[in-house]
Amino acid sequence: MDSVSLARDRGAAAEALRQLRTNLRFVRVDNPPRSIVVTSANQSEGKSTIATHLASLLAESGQPTVLIDADLRRPVLAQHFDVDGSVGLTQVIAGSVDLADVLVPTSQDGLLLLPAGRIPPNPSEIVGSGRMKSLIKGLSQSYMVVIDAPPLLPVTDAELLTVAADGALLVVRHGKTRREQVSLASQNLERVNGNLLGFVMNMVPKKDMGSVVYGYGYGSYSPQYYYGEDGSKKRRSEERATRRTARKARRQDGGGLPPQHSAPVHHEAVDEATRFVAAEDLLAEPSGHAGPTPKAPPAARVKFPPVR
């Protein structure tokens, strides 16, 4: 589908996904991951959308990329790309078709799709097989491989795929995924010695961006300086002191002083943003929904510096 291509999209969400692409290159500078599993703790947290756009952006940057639909329980990528998904991964693993015959070109140059194929009765055995591991290893020699996997908590498929790949990204939906679920999903990967590359905070609304302290993103902020009506540059602390003095004078005189005003402050914000998050930062917070907390410190902690 044409909407997969983000080449001309300069929106905030697209730029956040480009930042994710850049961050992945710095996970291991000397040996960056070539095969990445994208999963989540539960269903309906946006993993397939993130996998699709990440693969598209990797291809956009000039890296030949293969997107594999390894969610053999609820495959959706064939429908997203409007292609026939009846033949694909399961037939390749079974040996009934050749890989080259089922790789589907997409509207994004350099991006190939491997659909899920027929839904098997034993998905875990398919994705955990030696043939699956060989397939991922073989493709990663020539391509970046992005794998859309089932959620971690209901089934074990994503754990098996992460062992065969270089690592996994865990998609966390703002306001829905609970930290206890994130912690349990992380423990599932740790139990099989899977490499958790990090988290992706998804569906973060504009109003909460300024208070989210995890990872790097574009958020609402108030600058430390502002420009007064006379054009002079002033510290915001000076503005607050001026307002306190004016309020005190009005109380003493019984009112009469007009309120002080400053020039309007322009805010940046991201609606439905996606950002990369360090695993240890998210899990260090107290229990509750993954996302901002009212008592969070004002300074953001980042896993990687922004790269432009």
Contacts in CASP RR format, 6 or more apart in sequence:
PFRMAT RR
TARGET T0000
AUTHOR 0000-0000-0000
METHOD contacts of the structure
MODEL  1
MDSVSLARDRGAAAEALRQLRTNLRFVRVDNPPRSIVVTSANQSEGKSTI
ATHLASLLAESGQPTVLIDADLRRPVLAQHFDVDGSVGLTQVIAGSVDLA
DVLVPTSQDGLLLLPAGRIPPNPSEIVGSGRMKSLIKGLSQSYMVVIDAP
PLLPVTDAELLTVAADGALLVVRHGKTRREQVSLASQNLERVNGNLLGFV
MNMVPKKDMGSVVYGYGYGSYSPQYYYGEDGSKKRRSEERATRRTARKAR
RQDGGGLPPQHSAPVHHEAVDEATRFVAAEDLLAEPSGHAGPTPKAPPAA
RVKFPPVR
1 80 0 8 1.000
1 81 0 8 1.000
1 82 0 8 1.000
1 107 0 8 1.000
2 107 0 8 1.000
4 52 0 8 1.000
4 53 0 8 1.000
4 56 0 8 1.000
4 80 0 8 1.000
4 81 0 8 1.000
4 106 0 8 1.000
4 107 0 8 1.000
4 108 0 8 1.000
4 111 0 8 1.000
5 56 0 8 1.000
5 60 0 8 1.000
5 107 0 8 1.000
5 108 0 8 1.000
6 14 0 8 1.000
6 17 0 8 1.000
6 53 0 8 1.000
6 56 0 8 1.000
6 57 0 8 1.000
6 60 0 8 1.000
7 60 0 8 1.000
7 108 0 8 1.000
12 218 0 8 1.000
12 269 0 8 1.000
12 270 0 8 1.000
12 271 0 8 1.000
12 273 0 8 1.000
13 270 0 8 1.000
13 271 0 8 1.000
13 272 0 8 1.000
13 273 0 8 1.000
13 274 0 8 1.000
14 53 0 8 1.000
15 218 0 8 1.000
16 217 0 8 1.000
16 218 0 8 1.000
16 270 0 8 1.000
16 273 0 8 1.000
16 274 0 8 1.000
16 275 0 8 1.000
17 50 0 8 1.000
17 53 0 8 1.000
17 54 0 8 1.000
17 57 0 8 1.000
17 274 0 8 1.000
18 57 0 8 1.000
19 216 0 8 1.000
19 217 0 8 1.000
19 275 0 8 1.000
19 276 0 8 1.000
19 306 0 8 1.000
19 307 0 8 1.000
20 54 0 8 1.000
20 200 0 8 1.000
20 274 0 8 1.000
20 275 0 8 1.000
20 276 0 8 1.000
21 54 0 8 1.000
21 57 0 8 1.000
21 58 0 8 1.000
21 61 0 8 1.000
22 304 0 8 1.000
22 307 0 8 1.000
23 216 0 8 1.000
23 276 0 8 1.000
23 303 0 8 1.000
23 304 0 8 1.000
23 307 0 8 1.000
24 32 0 8 1.000
24 33 0 8 1.000
24 36 0 8 1.000
24 197 0 8 1.000
24 276 0 8 1.000
25 32 0 8 1.000
26 32 0 8 1.000
26 304 0 8 1.000
26 307 0 8 1.000
27 33 0 8 1.000
27 197 0 8 1.000
33 165 0 8 1.000
33 166 0 8 1.000
33 167 0 8 1.000
33 197 0 8 1.000
34 140 0 8 1.000
34 143 0 8 1.000
34 144 0 8 1.000
34 145 0 8 1.000
34 166 0 8 1.000
35 136 0 8 1.000
35 137 0 8 1.000
35 139 0 8 1.000
35 140 0 8 1.000
35 144 0 8 1.000
35 145 0 8 1.000
35 147 0 8 1.000
35 164 0 8 1.000
35 165 0 8 1.000
35 166 0 8 1.000
35 167 0 8 1.000
36 54 0 8 1.000
36 144 0 8 1.000
36 145 0 8 1.000
36 146 0 8 1.000
36 147 0 8 1.000
36 165 0 8 1.000
36 166 0 8 1.000
36 167 0 8 1.000
36 168 0 8 1.000
36 169 0 8 1.000
36 197 0 8 1.000
37 70 0 8 1.000
37 147 0 8 1.000
37 149 0 8 1.000
37 158 0 8 1.000
37 161 0 8 1.000
37 162 0 8 1.000
37 165 0 8 1.000
37 167 0 8 1.000
37 168 0 8 1.000
37 169 0 8 1.000
38 47 0 8 1.000
38 48 0 8 1.000
38 50 0 8 1.000
38 51 0 8 1.000
38 54 0 8 1.000
38 146 0 8 1.000
38 147 0 8 1.000
38 148 0 8 1.000
38 149 0 8 1.000
38 168 0 8 1.000
38 169 0 8 1.000
38 171 0 8 1.000
39 47 0 8 1.000
39 149 0 8 1.000
39 150 0 8 1.000
39 151 0 8 1.000
39 152 0 8 1.000
39 158 0 8 1.000
39 161 0 8 1.000
39 162 0 8 1.000
39 168 0 8 1.000
39 169 0 8 1.000
39 170 0 8 1.000
39 171 0 8 1.000
39 185 0 8 1.000
40 46 0 8 1.000
40 47 0 8 1.000
40 151 0 8 1.000
40 152 0 8 1.000
40 170 0 8 1.000
40 171 0 8 1.000
40 172 0 8 1.000
40 173 0 8 1.000
40 177 0 8 1.000
40 185 0 8 1.000
41 151 0 8 1.000
41 152 0 8 1.000
41 153 0 8 1.000
41 170 0 8 1.000
41 172 0 8 1.000
41 177 0 8 1.000
41 181 0 8 1.000
41 182 0 8 1.000
41 184 0 8 1.000
41 185 0 8 1.000
42 151 0 8 1.000
42 153 0 8 1.000
42 154 0 8 1.000
42 176 0 8 1.000
42 177 0 8 1.000
42 181 0 8 1.000
43 74 0 8 1.000
43 151 0 8 1.000
43 154 0 8 1.000
44 173 0 8 1.000
45 151 0 8 1.000
45 171 0 8 1.000
45 172 0 8 1.000
45 173 0 8 1.000
45 176 0 8 1.000
45 177 0 8 1.000
45 202 0 8 1.000
46 171 0 8 1.000
46 173 0 8 1.000
46 202 0 8 1.000
46 203 0 8 1.000
47 148 0 8 1.000
47 149 0 8 1.000
47 151 0 8 1.000
47 171 0 8 1.000
48 71 0 8 1.000
48 76 0 8 1.000
48 77 0 8 1.000
48 80 0 8 1.000
48 148 0 8 1.000
49 202 0 8 1.000
50 169 0 8 1.000
50 171 0 8 1.000
50 200 0 8 1.000
50 202 0 8 1.000
50 274 0 8 1.000
51 67 0 8 1.000
51 77 0 8 1.000
51 146 0 8 1.000
51 147 0 8 1.000
51 148 0 8 1.000
52 67 0 8 1.000
52 77 0 8 1.000
52 80 0 8 1.000
52 148 0 8 1.000
54 146 0 8 1.000
54 169 0 8 1.000
55 65 0 8 1.000
55 66 0 8 1.000
55 67 0 8 1.000
55 111 0 8 1.000
55 144 0 8 1.000
55 146 0 8 1.000
56 65 0 8 1.000
56 106 0 8 1.000
56 108 0 8 1.000
56 111 0 8 1.000
58 65 0 8 1.000
58 111 0 8 1.000
58 144 0 8 1.000
58 146 0 8 1.000
59 65 0 8 1.000
59 108 0 8 1.000
59 109 0 8 1.000
59 110 0 8 1.000
59 111 0 8 1.000
59 144 0 8 1.000
60 108 0 8 1.000
62 110 0 8 1.000
63 143 0 8 1.000
63 144 0 8 1.000
64 110 0 8 1.000
64 112 0 8 1.000
64 142 0 8 1.000
64 143 0 8 1.000
64 144 0 8 1.000
65 110 0 8 1.000
65 111 0 8 1.000
65 112 0 8 1.000
65 143 0 8 1.000
65 144 0 8 1.000
65 145 0 8 1.000
65 146 0 8 1.000
66 103 0 8 1.000
66 111 0 8 1.000
66 112 0 8 1.000
66 113 0 8 1.000
66 114 0 8 1.000
66 139 0 8 1.000
66 143 0 8 1.000
66 144 0 8 1.000
66 145 0 8 1.000
66 146 0 8 1.000
67 77 0 8 1.000
67 106 0 8 1.000
67 111 0 8 1.000
67 112 0 8 1.000
67 113 0 8 1.000
67 114 0 8 1.000
67 146 0 8 1.000
67 147 0 8 1.000
67 148 0 8 1.000
68 89 0 8 1.000
68 114 0 8 1.000
68 136 0 8 1.000
68 139 0 8 1.000
68 145 0 8 1.000
68 146 0 8 1.000
68 147 0 8 1.000
68 148 0 8 1.000
69 75 0 8 1.000
69 76 0 8 1.000
69 77 0 8 1.000
69 78 0 8 1.000
69 89 0 8 1.000
69 113 0 8 1.000
69 114 0 8 1.000
69 115 0 8 1.000
69 116 0 8 1.000
69 117 0 8 1.000
69 148 0 8 1.000
70 89 0 8 1.000
70 116 0 8 1.000
70 127 0 8 1.000
70 147 0 8 1.000
70 148 0 8 1.000
70 149 0 8 1.000
70 150 0 8 1.000
70 157 0 8 1.000
70 161 0 8 1.000
71 116 0 8 1.000
71 148 0 8 1.000
71 149 0 8 1.000
71 150 0 8 1.000
71 157 0 8 1.000
72 89 0 8 1.000
72 90 0 8 1.000
72 116 0 8 1.000
72 117 0 8 1.000
72 119 0 8 1.000
72 120 0 8 1.000
72 123 0 8 1.000
72 126 0 8 1.000
72 127 0 8 1.000
72 150 0 8 1.000
72 157 0 8 1.000
73 119 0 8 1.000
73 123 0 8 1.000
73 150 0 8 1.000
73 155 0 8 1.000
73 157 0 8 1.000
74 150 0 8 1.000
75 85 0 8 1.000
75 115 0 8 1.000
75 116 0 8 1.000
75 117 0 8 1.000
75 119 0 8 1.000
77 113 0 8 1.000
77 115 0 8 1.000
77 116 0 8 1.000
77 148 0 8 1.000
78 84 0 8 1.000
78 85 0 8 1.000
78 113 0 8 1.000
78 115 0 8 1.000
78 116 0 8 1.000
78 117 0 8 1.000
81 104 0 8 1.000
81 106 0 8 1.000
81 113 0 8 1.000
83 104 0 8 1.000
83 113 0 8 1.000
83 115 0 8 1.000
84 115 0 8 1.000
85 115 0 8 1.000
85 116 0 8 1.000
85 117 0 8 1.000
86 115 0 8 1.000
86 117 0 8 1.000
86 118 0 8 1.000
87 97 0 8 1.000
87 102 0 8 1.000
87 115 0 8 1.000
87 117 0 8 1.000
87 118 0 8 1.000
88 97 0 8 1.000
88 102 0 8 1.000
88 114 0 8 1.000
88 115 0 8 1.000
88 116 0 8 1.000
88 117 0 8 1.000
88 118 0 8 1.000
89 102 0 8 1.000
89 114 0 8 1.000
89 115 0 8 1.000
89 116 0 8 1.000
89 117 0 8 1.000
89 126 0 8 1.000
90 116 0 8 1.000
90 117 0 8 1.000
90 118 0 8 1.000
90 119 0 8 1.000
90 120 0 8 1.000
90 126 0 8 1.000
91 97 0 8 1.000
91 102 0 8 1.000
91 117 0 8 1.000
91 118 0 8 1.000
92 98 0 8 1.000
92 99 0 8 1.000
92 102 0 8 1.000
92 114 0 8 1.000
92 135 0 8 1.000
93 126 0 8 1.000
93 129 0 8 1.000
93 131 0 8 1.000
93 132 0 8 1.000
93 135 0 8 1.000
95 131 0 8 1.000
99 114 0 8 1.000
99 135 0 8 1.000
102 114 0 8 1.000
102 115 0 8 1.000
103 112 0 8 1.000
103 113 0 8 1.000
103 114 0 8 1.000
104 112 0 8 1.000
104 113 0 8 1.000
104 114 0 8 1.000
104 115 0 8 1.000
105 111 0 8 1.000
105 112 0 8 1.000
105 113 0 8 1.000
106 112 0 8 1.000
106 113 0 8 1.000
112 143 0 8 1.000
120 126 0 8 1.000
123 150 0 8 1.000
123 155 0 8 1.000
123 157 0 8 1.000
124 155 0 8 1.000
124 156 0 8 1.000
124 157 0 8 1.000
124 160 0 8 1.000
126 132 0 8 1.000
127 149 0 8 1.000
127 157 0 8 1.000
127 160 0 8 1.000
127 161 0 8 1.000
127 164 0 8 1.000
128 157 0 8 1.000
128 160 0 8 1.000
128 161 0 8 1.000
128 164 0 8 1.000
130 164 0 8 1.000
132 160 0 8 1.000
132 161 0 8 1.000
132 164 0 8 1.000
133 164 0 8 1.000
136 145 0 8 1.000
136 147 0 8 1.000
136 161 0 8 1.000
136 164 0 8 1.000
136 165 0 8 1.000
137 164 0 8 1.000
139 145 0 8 1.000
140 166 0 8 1.000
145 165 0 8 1.000
147 161 0 8 1.000
147 165 0 8 1.000
149 157 0 8 1.000
149 158 0 8 1.000
149 161 0 8 1.000
149 162 0 8 1.000
149 168 0 8 1.000
150 157 0 8 1.000
150 158 0 8 1.000
151 158 0 8 1.000
152 158 0 8 1.000
152 159 0 8 1.000
152 170 0 8 1.000
152 185 0 8 1.000
152 188 0 8 1.000
152 189 0 8 1.000
153 181 0 8 1.000
153 184 0 8 1.000
153 185 0 8 1.000
153 188 0 8 1.000
156 188 0 8 1.000
158 168 0 8 1.000
158 189 0 8 1.000
159 188 0 8 1.000
159 189 0 8 1.000
159 191 0 8 1.000
159 192 0 8 1.000
159 194 0 8 1.000
160 192 0 8 1.000
161 168 0 8 1.000
162 168 0 8 1.000
162 189 0 8 1.000
162 192 0 8 1.000
162 194 0 8 1.000
162 195 0 8 1.000
162 196 0 8 1.000
163 192 0 8 1.000
163 193 0 8 1.000
163 194 0 8 1.000
166 195 0 8 1.000
167 194 0 8 1.000
167 195 0 8 1.000
167 196 0 8 1.000
167 197 0 8 1.000
168 189 0 8 1.000
168 194 0 8 1.000
168 195 0 8 1.000
168 196 0 8 1.000
168 197 0 8 1.000
168 198 0 8 1.000
169 197 0 8 1.000
169 198 0 8 1.000
169 199 0 8 1.000
169 200 0 8 1.000
170 182 0 8 1.000
170 185 0 8 1.000
170 186 0 8 1.000
170 189 0 8 1.000
170 196 0 8 1.000
170 198 0 8 1.000
170 199 0 8 1.000
170 200 0 8 1.000
170 279 0 8 1.000
171 199 0 8 1.000
171 200 0 8 1.000
171 202 0 8 1.000
172 182 0 8 1.000
172 199 0 8 1.000
172 200 0 8 1.000
172 201 0 8 1.000
172 202 0 8 1.000
172 277 0 8 1.000
172 282 0 8 1.000
172 290 0 8 1.000
172 291 0 8 1.000
173 202 0 8 1.000
173 203 0 8 1.000
173 290 0 8 1.000
174 201 0 8 1.000
174 202 0 8 1.000
174 203 0 8 1.000
174 204 0 8 1.000
174 205 0 8 1.000
174 208 0 8 1.000
174 289 0 8 1.000
174 290 0 8 1.000
174 291 0 8 1.000
175 203 0 8 1.000
175 289 0 8 1.000
175 290 0 8 1.000
175 291 0 8 1.000
176 203 0 8 1.000
176 289 0 8 1.000
177 289 0 8 1.000
177 290 0 8 1.000
178 287 0 8 1.000
178 288 0 8 1.000
178 289 0 8 1.000
178 290 0 8 1.000
179 282 0 8 1.000
179 283 0 8 1.000
179 285 0 8 1.000
179 286 0 8 1.000
179 287 0 8 1.000
179 288 0 8 1.000
179 289 0 8 1.000
179 290 0 8 1.000
180 287 0 8 1.000
180 288 0 8 1.000
182 199 0 8 1.000
182 282 0 8 1.000
182 283 0 8 1.000
182 290 0 8 1.000
183 283 0 8 1.000
186 196 0 8 1.000
186 279 0 8 1.000
186 283 0 8 1.000
189 195 0 8 1.000
189 196 0 8 1.000
190 196 0 8 1.000
196 279 0 8 1.000
198 276 0 8 1.000
198 277 0 8 1.000
198 278 0 8 1.000
198 279 0 8 1.000
198 303 0 8 1.000
199 214 0 8 1.000
199 276 0 8 1.000
199 277 0 8 1.000
199 278 0 8 1.000
199 279 0 8 1.000
199 282 0 8 1.000
200 274 0 8 1.000
200 275 0 8 1.000
200 276 0 8 1.000
200 277 0 8 1.000
201 212 0 8 1.000
201 214 0 8 1.000
201 215 0 8 1.000
201 273 0 8 1.000
201 274 0 8 1.000
201 275 0 8 1.000
201 277 0 8 1.000
201 290 0 8 1.000
201 291 0 8 1.000
202 274 0 8 1.000
203 272 0 8 1.000
204 212 0 8 1.000
204 270 0 8 1.000
204 272 0 8 1.000
204 273 0 8 1.000
204 274 0 8 1.000
204 275 0 8 1.000
204 291 0 8 1.000
205 271 0 8 1.000
205 272 0 8 1.000
206 220 0 8 1.000
206 269 0 8 1.000
206 270 0 8 1.000
206 271 0 8 1.000
207 220 0 8 1.000
208 291 0 8 1.000
208 292 0 8 1.000
209 217 0 8 1.000
209 218 0 8 1.000
209 219 0 8 1.000
209 220 0 8 1.000
209 269 0 8 1.000
209 270 0 8 1.000
209 273 0 8 1.000
210 219 0 8 1.000
210 220 0 8 1.000
210 221 0 8 1.000
210 269 0 8 1.000
210 292 0 8 1.000
211 292 0 8 1.000
211 293 0 8 1.000
211 294 0 8 1.000
211 296 0 8 1.000
212 219 0 8 1.000
212 275 0 8 1.000
212 291 0 8 1.000
212 292 0 8 1.000
212 296 0 8 1.000
212 300 0 8 1.000
213 292 0 8 1.000
213 296 0 8 1.000
213 297 0 8 1.000
213 298 0 8 1.000
213 299 0 8 1.000
213 300 0 8 1.000
213 301 0 8 1.000
214 275 0 8 1.000
214 277 0 8 1.000
214 278 0 8 1.000
214 281 0 8 1.000
214 282 0 8 1.000
214 291 0 8 1.000
214 300 0 8 1.000
214 301 0 8 1.000
215 275 0 8 1.000
215 276 0 8 1.000
215 277 0 8 1.000
215 278 0 8 1.000
215 281 0 8 1.000
215 300 0 8 1.000
215 301 0 8 1.000
215 302 0 8 1.000
215 303 0 8 1.000
216 275 0 8 1.000
216 276 0 8 1.000
216 300 0 8 1.000
216 302 0 8 1.000
216 303 0 8 1.000
216 304 0 8 1.000
216 305 0 8 1.000
216 306 0 8 1.000
217 270 0 8 1.000
217 273 0 8 1.000
217 275 0 8 1.000
217 306 0 8 1.000
218 268 0 8 1.000
218 269 0 8 1.000
218 270 0 8 1.000
218 273 0 8 1.000
219 268 0 8 1.000
219 269 0 8 1.000
219 270 0 8 1.000
219 273 0 8 1.000
220 267 0 8 1.000
220 268 0 8 1.000
220 269 0 8 1.000
221 267 0 8 1.000
221 268 0 8 1.000
222 236 0 8 1.000
222 265 0 8 1.000
222 267 0 8 1.000
223 236 0 8 1.000
223 265 0 8 1.000
224 235 0 8 1.000
224 236 0 8 1.000
225 233 0 8 1.000
225 234 0 8 1.000
225 235 0 8 1.000
225 236 0 8 1.000
226 233 0 8 1.000
226 234 0 8 1.000
226 236 0 8 1.000
226 239 0 8 1.000
226 262 0 8 1.000
226 263 0 8 1.000
226 265 0 8 1.000
227 233 0 8 1.000
227 234 0 8 1.000
227 262 0 8 1.000
227 263 0 8 1.000
228 234 0 8 1.000
228 262 0 8 1.000
228 263 0 8 1.000
229 261 0 8 1.000
229 262 0 8 1.000
229 263 0 8 1.000
239 260 0 8 1.000
239 262 0 8 1.000
242 260 0 8 1.000
243 259 0 8 1.000
243 260 0 8 1.000
246 257 0 8 1.000
246 259 0 8 1.000
246 260 0 8 1.000
249 257 0 8 1.000
250 256 0 8 1.000
250 257 0 8 1.000
276 303 0 8 1.000
276 304 0 8 1.000
277 303 0 8 1.000
278 301 0 8 1.000
278 302 0 8 1.000
278 303 0 8 1.000
281 301 0 8 1.000
281 303 0 8 1.000
282 290 0 8 1.000
285 293 0 8 1.000
286 293 0 8 1.000
END
